[in-house]
């Protein structure tokens, strides 16, 4: 998975996973919002 893919999954509220694939819980609303902000920043940099 790419960093953008990871951030997208967080922003969507998908369950987080460890490297071995085991579930670690869903991200908090604060973490989801930060992921959305980071994705927006990444998109702005790519299109600039």
C-alpha positions in Angstrom: 0.0 0.0 0.0 1.2 3.5 -0.8 1.2 6.4 1.7 -1.6 8.0 -0.2 -3.6 4.7 0.0 -3.0 4.5 3.7 -4.1 8.1 4.3 -7.2 7.5 2.1 -8.1 4.4 4.1 -7.7 6.4 7.3 -9.8 9.2 6.0 -12.5 6.7 5.0 -12.5 5.3 8.6 -11.4 1.8 7.5 -10.0 -0.4 10.3 -6.3 -0.1 10.9 -4.1 -3.2 10.5 -0.7 -4.3 11.8 2.0 -5.5 9.4 0.8 -9.1 10.0 -2.7 -8.1 8.9 -4.4 -8.3 12.4 -6.9 -5.6 13.2 -5.9 -2.7 15.5 -9.2 -0.7 15.6 -10.7 2.1 13.7 -9.1 5.6 13.5 -10.4 8.4 15.7 -12.3 11.3 14.1 -9.3 13.5 14.8 -7.0 11.1 12.9 -9.4 10.8 10.0 -9.5 14.6 9.7 -5.7 14.9 9.8 -5.5 12.2 7.0 -7.9 14.2 4.9 -5.8 17.3 5.4 -2.6 15.5 4.5 -4.3 14.1 1.3 -5.4 17.5 0.3 -1.9 18.8 0.8 -0.4 16.0 -1.3 -2.9 16.6 -4.1 -2.1 20.3 -4.1 1.6 19.6 -4.4 1.1 17.2 -7.3 -1.1 19.6 -9.3 1.2 22.7 -8.6 
